[in-house]
């Protein structure tokens, strides 16, 4: 979706200075159980009674395997069975078609942090063995539950689904869509395109809550490519002094100034709008870009949903009567006026995020064809990757991957989450944190050329699109290998100073784009990081189970049952 929540934005303050933590209350997770079916039967007459023996095939015995493979080079894994005494050592084994019992011992680990992980390398859930290890630990903390999805989140998901696929249905329905037909809206005022409008123009804007908001254009700029960038403010917010001209001008300079967000966005991924083959339904080329500042929910609080892009507004009014007929994105005035420095940091980076959705819609759905729309998990990941690449130029003290997505990943114990199933702030997984943290890892490991390739590459599925882009950037990697290296990095909170090649969040510079190093061993992350309280019944698709281990007289030995389709990793540092 196109949103940053109050929780995420507030948490962003934790990490630039590592000065404070947000108090959390532990929430109990309800356990669900199932019962077995009972049966009864009547005996046949004695003369016809028969005895039938049914032989149920026994499950195949797990494959017995001794030892682990070294999974890093130039690192602390001195041999397949010994730690070199310094740095991070990584060992592993991956199964294919059957379970494995892996027996191993690693020496030289006295006093070291030891972690065991099982990672599902498939998209289907795997049943976990009743006892995966010969020496389970018990000093693990409980995960925190996520709250139920809010109405705001549900609206944003509906907008996201319209942008992904619903717009095609809308073309066939004359601009209508199921999510729109149920909204109670005021009578629509006369609508007009913003082409040719200048500072001082007025227009009413349709908001996602079904209301019309009168607004005035307060600033207009011309980007380096000649596109007009207009900045509108809801009249009630400006007249009340909540949004000032200085605030609008500052936002405009950040977005539309030379070398600003818009220039960098277009330099990476191309235009946000242009010629298209939907002349009877969508706006033609030559449109300005409109940034519209509205009070989203009028609750006198910052954050919550702070920005969105809705492709319905790219429609002509003749095809969609509620269309604002503008290539437009929307940001929340209360986050600007009441959120202080954190609020403005979030607004600036969310403009990069929402502009990526705007650009993806034109580049992929409209220009390439509806079949090439990203699945939601990759749509959101690419938008958060753009924020990551742009954040240093926007504000070098703030990085949304470091300061929001990774803290959320640890706060919500997102190890056993399926990357390909985007649930937003769902009941068990915070999918923005999952997609964003993985995207930030790929940015630092593979760079800007990889990201540009990903934006334009086509394949039959989003997962294949990402897999092909990864292989092109790093021939020794696949999607699964990149995912495993990221999981090993995050689940162990790997120190940046000792992360081997292919692991960690190293700093990276690609021309004018600077990505800061992220050190997961810092105290702010440690305060949020939790490990599962118990072995889960299932390892979700691309999910991970992680546990701490300890040595005996400097040797860590274990026997671990690895389910078919999973990979075992052991990390020492």
C-alpha positions in Angstrom: 0.0 0.0 0.0 0.9 3.6 -0.1 1.1 4.3 3.6 3.3 4.7 6.7 1.6 4.2 10.0 1.9 6.2 13.2 3.6 3.2 14.8 6.1 3.0 12.0 6.8 6.7 11.9 7.2 7.0 15.6 9.6 4.0 15.6 11.7 5.8 13.0 12.9 8.0 15.8 14.5 5.1 17.7 17.5 4.5 15.6 19.2 7.7 14.3 20.2 8.5 17.9 19.4 5.3 19.7 18.0 7.4 22.5 14.8 5.8 23.5 12.6 2.8 23.0 8.9 2.6 22.7 7.2 0.7 25.6 5.4 -2.4 24.5 2.8 -4.5 26.1 3.0 -8.2 25.5 -0.1 -9.6 23.8 -1.0 -13.2 24.2 -1.5 -15.3 21.0 -4.5 -17.6 20.9 -3.7 -21.2 20.1 -6.0 -23.1 17.8 -6.4 -26.9 18.0 -8.3 -29.5 16.1 -10.0 -32.7 17.1 -10.0 -36.2 15.5 -13.0 -37.8 13.9 -14.6 -40.7 15.8 -16.1 -43.7 14.0 -18.5 -46.6 14.8 -19.6 -49.7 12.9 -21.8 -52.8 13.3 -20.5 -56.4 13.1 -21.5 -58.5 10.1 -23.3 -61.8 10.7 -21.0 -64.6 11.9 -21.4 -66.5 8.6 -20.0 -63.6 6.6 -17.5 -62.1 9.0 -14.1 -61.5 7.3 -10.9 -60.1 8.6 -9.1 -57.4 6.5 -5.6 -56.2 7.2 -4.6 -52.8 5.9 -0.9 -52.1 5.6 -0.2 -48.4 5.8 3.2 -47.5 4.2 5.6 -46.2 6.8 7.0 -42.8 6.3 10.5 -43.0 4.8 13.3 -42.7 7.3 15.1 -39.3 7.2 18.3 -39.3 5.3 21.3 -39.5 7.7 23.9 -36.8 7.0 27.1 -36.0 8.8 28.6 -32.5 8.9 27.8 -29.1 7.4 29.1 -27.2 4.5 30.9 -23.8 4.8 28.5 -21.2 3.5 30.8 -18.2 3.5 34.3 -17.4 2.2 37.0 -15.4 3.9 35.0 -15.7 7.1 35.0 -17.2 10.5 34.2 -20.7 9.2 37.8 -22.0 9.2 36.7 -25.5 8.2 33.5 -27.5 7.9 33.8 -28.3 11.6 35.7 -25.5 13.2 35.4 -21.8 13.9 38.5 -19.7 13.2 38.2 -17.6 16.4 37.2 -14.3 14.8 34.5 -12.8 12.5 31.3 -14.5 11.5 31.2 -18.1 10.5 28.3 -19.6 8.5 27.6 -23.3 7.8 24.6 -24.9 6.2 22.8 -27.8 4.6 19.8 -27.8 2.2 17.4 -30.7 1.6 15.7 -31.5 -1.6 13.0 -34.2 -1.8 13.2 -35.8 1.7 13.8 -35.0 5.3 17.4 -35.1 6.6 18.8 -35.8 10.0 22.0 -33.7 10.1 24.6 -34.6 12.8 27.4 -32.1 13.2 29.9 -30.5 15.6 31.7 -27.2 15.4 34.7 -26.6 17.6 36.3 -23.4 18.8 33.1 -21.6 19.7 33.5 -21.0 23.5 31.9 -17.7 24.5 30.5 -17.0 21.1 27.0 -16.2 19.9 25.5 -19.3 18.2 22.3 -19.4 16.1 20.5 -22.2 14.4 18.0 -21.5 11.6 15.7 -23.5 9.4 14.5 -21.6 6.3 11.8 -22.8 3.9 13.1 -22.3 0.3 9.7 -23.0 -1.3 6.4 -21.1 -1.5 4.4 -23.9 0.3 4.2 -24.4 4.0 6.3 -27.2 5.5 5.3 -29.2 8.6 7.9 -29.0 11.3 9.1 -32.1 13.0 7.9 -32.6 16.6 11.5 -32.2 17.8 13.8 -30.6 15.4 16.9 -30.6 17.6 18.6 -32.7 20.3 19.1 -29.7 22.6 16.3 -27.1 22.5 16.7 -23.9 24.4 14.0 -22.3 26.6 15.2 -18.7 27.1 13.3 -17.2 24.2 10.8 -14.4 24.3 7.2 -14.3 23.2 6.3 -12.6 19.9 4.1 -9.6 19.8 0.8 -9.9 18.0 -0.2 -7.4 15.3 -3.4 -5.5 15.6 -6.4 -6.2 13.3 -6.4 -4.4 10.0 -7.9 -0.9 10.3 -10.4 0.7 8.0 -7.7 2.9 6.7 -5.5 0.0 5.9 -8.4 -1.8 4.2 -9.0 1.3 2.0 -5.4 1.5 1.1 -5.3 -2.2 0.1 -8.4 -1.6 -2.1 -6.7 1.3 -3.8 -3.6 -0.8 -4.3 -5.6 -3.6 -5.8 -7.3 -1.1 -8.1 -3.9 0.2 -9.2 -2.7 -3.4 -9.8 -5.7 -5.0 -11.6 -8.9 -3.2 -10.9 -8.2 -0.4 -13.4 -8.6 -2.9 -16.2 -12.1 -3.8 -15.0 -12.8 -0.1 -14.7 -11.9 0.3 -18.4 -14.6 -2.2 -19.2 -17.1 -0.8 -16.7 -16.6 2.8 -17.8 -14.5 3.7 -14.8 -16.5 2.1 -12.0 -15.1 -0.5 -9.7 -16.6 -2.5 -6.8 -14.8 -0.5 -4.1 -16.2 2.7 -5.5 -19.8 1.7 -5.9 -20.3 1.2 -2.2 -19.0 4.6 -1.2 -21.4 7.3 -0.1 -20.2 10.5 -1.7 -21.5 14.1 -2.0 -22.6 15.4 -5.3 -19.6 15.8 -7.5 -18.7 19.4 -8.3 -17.7 20.4 -11.8 -14.4 18.8 -12.5 -11.5 20.0 -14.7 -8.0 18.9 -15.8 -5.1 20.8 -14.3 -3.4 21.3 -17.7 -2.7 25.0 -18.1 -3.6 26.0 -14.5 -1.2 28.3 -12.6 -0.6 29.4 -9.1 -3.9 30.7 -7.5 -6.1 28.3 -9.4 -8.8 26.5 -7.4 -10.2 23.0 -7.8 -12.1 20.4 -5.7 -10.4 17.1 -5.2 -12.0 13.8 -4.6 -10.5 12.0 -1.5 -10.5 8.3 -0.7 -13.1 8.9 2.0 -15.6 9.9 -0.6 -15.6 13.6 0.1 -14.7 16.5 -2.1 -12.1 19.0 -0.8 -11.8 22.5 -2.2 -8.1 23.4 -2.6 -5.9 26.1 -4.1 -2.6 25.8 -6.0 0.0 27.6 -3.9 3.2 26.7 -5.8 4.1 25.6 -9.3 7.5 24.5 -10.5 8.9 23.2 -13.7 11.1 20.0 -13.5 14.2 19.4 -15.5 12.3 17.5 -18.1 9.8 20.4 -18.6 6.9 18.8 -16.7 4.9 21.2 -14.5 4.7 20.2 -10.8 1.8 21.7 -9.0 1.3 21.9 -5.2 -2.2 22.2 -3.9 -3.4 22.8 -0.3 -6.9 22.1 1.0 -8.4 25.6 1.6 -9.5 24.8 5.2 -6.0 23.8 6.2 -4.3 26.8 4.7 -6.8 29.4 6.1 -6.4 27.9 9.5 -2.7 28.3 9.3 -2.0 24.6 9.7 -0.1 24.6 6.4 1.9 27.7 5.5 3.4 28.9 2.3 6.9 28.3 3.7 6.0 24.6 4.3 4.6 24.2 0.8 7.7 25.9 -0.8 10.0 23.7 1.2 8.2 20.6 0.1 8.2 21.8 -3.5 11.9 22.4 -3.5 12.6 18.9 -2.1 10.4 17.3 -4.7 10.6 19.4 -7.9 13.9 21.3 -7.4 16.9 20.6 -9.7 18.2 17.1 -8.7 15.2 16.6 -6.4 13.0 13.6 -5.8 11.3 13.9 -9.2 14.5 14.3 -11.2 16.1 11.3 -9.4 12.9 9.2 -9.9 12.7 9.9 -13.6 16.5 9.3 -13.9 16.1 5.9 -12.4 12.8 4.7 -13.9 11.7 7.0 -16.7 8.6 9.2 -17.0 5.6 9.0 -14.7 3.1 9.6 -17.5 3.1 9.9 -21.3 1.6 8.5 -24.5 -0.7 5.5 -24.1 -3.1 3.4 -26.1 -6.2 4.1 -24.0 -7.2 7.4 -25.6 -10.9 6.9 -24.8 -10.3 6.3 -21.1 -7.0 7.6 -19.8 -5.4 11.0 -19.8 -3.2 11.8 -22.8 0.5 12.8 -22.6 1.5 16.3 -21.6 0.0 16.3 -18.1 1.4 18.1 -15.1 2.1 16.2 -11.8 -0.1 17.4 -8.9 0.8 17.0 -5.3 -2.3 17.5 -3.2 -2.1 18.3 0.6 -5.3 17.2 2.3 -6.4 16.5 5.9 -6.9 12.8 5.4 -9.1 11.9 8.4 -9.4 15.1 10.5 -8.5 13.4 13.8 -6.0 16.0 15.0 -3.2 13.5 15.0 -0.2 13.0 12.7 0.7 9.8 10.9 -1.7 7.0 10.2 -2.0 6.9 6.4 0.1 9.7 5.2 0.2 9.3 1.4 -1.4 7.4 -1.5 -1.5 7.2 -5.3 -4.8 6.1 -6.9 -4.8 5.4 -10.6 -8.5 6.1 -10.9 -7.5 9.7 -11.1 -5.5 9.0 -14.3 -8.9 8.3 -16.0 -10.7 10.9 -18.1 -13.8 12.2 -16.3 -16.0 10.8 -19.1 -14.8 7.3 -18.1 -14.7 7.8 -14.3 -16.9 10.6 -13.0 -15.1 10.7 -9.7 -11.7 11.0 -11.3 -9.7 14.1 -10.4 -8.4 13.9 -13.9 -4.8 14.5 -12.8 -1.6 12.5 -12.5 -1.6 13.1 -8.8 -0.5 11.9 -5.4 -1.9 12.9 -2.0 -0.2 13.6 1.3 -1.6 14.2 4.8 -1.6 17.8 6.2 -1.8 16.8 9.8 1.4 14.7 9.5 3.0 17.9 8.1 1.6 20.3 10.7 1.6 18.1 13.8 4.3 15.6 13.2 7.4 17.8 13.7 10.6 16.8 12.1 9.7 13.1 12.0 6.4 14.0 10.2 8.2 16.0 7.5 10.8 13.3 7.1 8.0 10.8 6.5 6.2 13.1 4.1 9.3 13.7 2.0 10.2 10.1 1.7 6.5 9.0 1.1 6.5 11.3 -1.9 9.3 9.2 -3.4 7.3 6.1 -2.5 4.0 7.2 -4.0 5.7 8.6 -7.1 7.2 5.1 -7.6 3.7 3.6 -7.6 2.7 6.3 -10.1 5.7 5.5 -12.3 5.2 1.7 -12.0 1.6 2.1 -13.1 2.5 3.9 -16.3 5.6 1.9 -17.0 4.3 -1.6 -16.3 0.5 -1.7 -16.4 -0.2 1.0 -19.0 2.9 0.8 -21.3 3.9 -2.9 -21.0 0.4 -4.3 -20.5 -1.8 -5.4 -17.5 -0.2 -8.8 -17.3 3.1 -7.1 -16.2 1.7 -5.5 -13.0 3.8 -6.4 -10.0 2.2 -8.5 -7.3 1.6 -6.4 -4.2 4.6 -7.6 -2.4 7.0 -6.6 -5.2 5.0 -3.3 -5.9 5.5 -2.3 -2.3 9.1 -3.5 -2.3 10.2 -1.5 -5.3 8.5 1.7 -3.8 10.4 1.2 -0.5 13.6 0.5 -2.5 13.2 3.9 -4.2 12.8 5.5 -0.8 16.0 3.8 0.3 18.0 5.1 -2.7 16.6 8.6 -2.4 16.6 9.1 1.4 20.3 10.2 1.8 19.7 13.1 -0.6 16.4 14.0 1.0 17.7 13.8 4.6 21.0 12.1 5.4 20.0 11.6 9.1 17.0 9.5 8.1 16.8 6.2 6.2 13.4 4.4 6.1 14.9 0.9 5.9 17.2 1.4 8.8 14.9 3.5 10.9 11.4 2.0 10.2 11.3 -1.3 8.3 14.0 -3.2 10.2 12.8 -2.1 13.6 9.4 -3.2 12.6 10.8 -6.5 11.4 12.2 -7.2 14.8 9.3 -5.7 16.8 6.8 -8.0 15.1 8.9 -11.1 15.0 8.5 -11.4 11.2 10.8 -14.4 10.7 8.1 -16.9 9.8 6.4 -14.8 7.1 5.8 -15.5 3.4 7.4 -12.7 1.4 5.0 -13.5 -1.5 1.8 -13.0 0.6 1.4 -9.3 1.3 -0.9 -8.7 4.3 0.1 -5.1 5.2 -0.2 -4.8 9.0 -1.9 -8.2 9.2 -2.7 -10.4 12.1 0.6 -12.2 12.1 3.0 -10.5 9.7 3.9 -6.9 9.1 4.5 -7.2 5.3 5.8 -3.7 4.8 8.7 -4.6 7.1 9.3 -7.9 5.3 9.3 -6.5 1.8 11.1 -3.3 2.8 13.9 -5.1 4.7 14.5 -7.6 1.9 14.5 -4.7 -0.7 17.1 -2.8 1.4 19.3 -5.9 1.5 19.1 -6.3 -2.2 19.9 -2.6 -2.8 23.1 -2.9 -0.8 24.2 -6.2 -2.2 23.3 -5.7 -5.9 23.1 -2.0 -6.4 21.3 0.6 -8.6 21.9 -1.3 -11.9 20.0 -4.3 -10.5 17.1 -2.0 -9.3 16.8 -0.4 -12.7 16.8 -3.8 -14.4 14.1 -5.0 -12.0 11.8 -2.0 -12.8 11.7 -2.9 -16.5 12.2 -6.7 -16.6 9.3 -8.9 -17.5 8.6 -12.6 -16.7 5.6 -14.7 -16.2 5.4 -14.0 -12.4 6.7 -11.3 -10.1 8.8 -13.9 -8.3 10.4 -14.9 -11.6 10.9 -11.3 -12.5 12.9 -10.7 -9.3 14.7 -14.0 -9.7 15.9 -13.1 -13.2 17.0 -9.7 -12.1 19.0 -11.2 -9.2 20.7 -13.7 -11.5 21.6 -11.0 -14.0 23.2 -8.9 -11.2 24.9 -11.8 -9.4 25.2 -15.0 -11.5 26.0 -17.2 -8.5 22.7 -16.2 -6.8 19.1 -17.1 -7.3 16.0 -15.7 -5.6 16.3 -18.5 -3.0 20.0 -17.8 -2.3 19.4 -14.1 -1.9 16.5 -14.8 0.4 18.5 -17.2 2.5 21.4 -14.8 2.9 19.0 -12.1 3.9 17.3 -14.4 6.4 20.7 -15.4 7.9 21.6 -11.7 8.2 18.4 -10.6 9.9 17.6 -13.6 12.1 21.1 -13.5 13.7 21.3 -9.7 13.9 24.7 -10.1 12.2 27.3 -7.5 13.2 28.1 -5.3 10.3 31.9 -5.3 11.1 32.1 -9.1 10.5 29.5 -9.8 7.9 31.0 -11.9 5.1 30.6 -11.0 1.4 27.0 -11.6 0.4 25.6 -10.9 3.9 24.7 -7.9 5.9 23.7 -4.3 5.0 26.9 -2.7 3.9 27.1 0.9 2.8 27.0 1.5 -1.0 27.5 4.4 -3.3 26.2 4.3 -6.9 27.0 7.6 -8.5 24.9 10.2 -6.6 23.0 7.6 -4.7 24.3 6.7 -1.2 23.0 3.9 0.9 24.1 4.0 4.6 25.5 0.9 6.4 23.0 -0.8 8.7 24.5 -2.5 11.8 21.9 -5.0 13.2 24.0 -5.6 16.3 23.4 -2.1 17.6 21.5 -1.8 20.9 18.4 -0.3 19.4 17.8 -3.5 17.3 18.8 -5.8 20.2 16.1 -4.2 22.4 13.4 -5.0 19.8 14.7 -8.4 18.6 12.8 -11.5 19.8 13.1 -15.1 18.9 10.1 -17.5 18.7 8.8 -18.8 21.9 8.3 -22.3 20.5 8.9 -24.3 17.4 6.0 -23.5 15.0 3.8 -26.2 13.7 4.5 -25.0 10.1 7.3 -23.2 8.4 5.5 -20.8 6.2 6.5 -20.4 2.5 9.9 -18.7 2.6 9.6 -18.5 6.4 12.3 -19.0 8.9 12.6 -20.5 12.4 15.6 -19.2 14.4 16.9 -20.3 17.8 19.9 -19.5 20.0 22.3 -22.3 20.8 25.2 -22.8 23.3 28.4 -24.7 23.4 29.8 -27.4 25.7 33.5 -27.0 26.5 34.0 -24.9 23.3 32.1 -27.3 21.0 28.6 -26.9 19.6 27.2 -30.3 18.6 23.7 -31.1 17.5 21.5 -33.4 15.5 18.9 -31.4 13.6 16.0 -32.8 11.5 15.6 -30.6 8.4 12.3 -30.9 6.5 12.3 -31.5 2.8 12.5 -28.2 1.0 14.2 -26.4 3.9 17.8 -25.2 4.5 19.7 -25.5 7.8 22.0 -22.6 8.7 24.4 -22.3 11.7 25.9 -18.9 12.4 28.7 -18.2 14.9 30.2 -14.8 15.8 
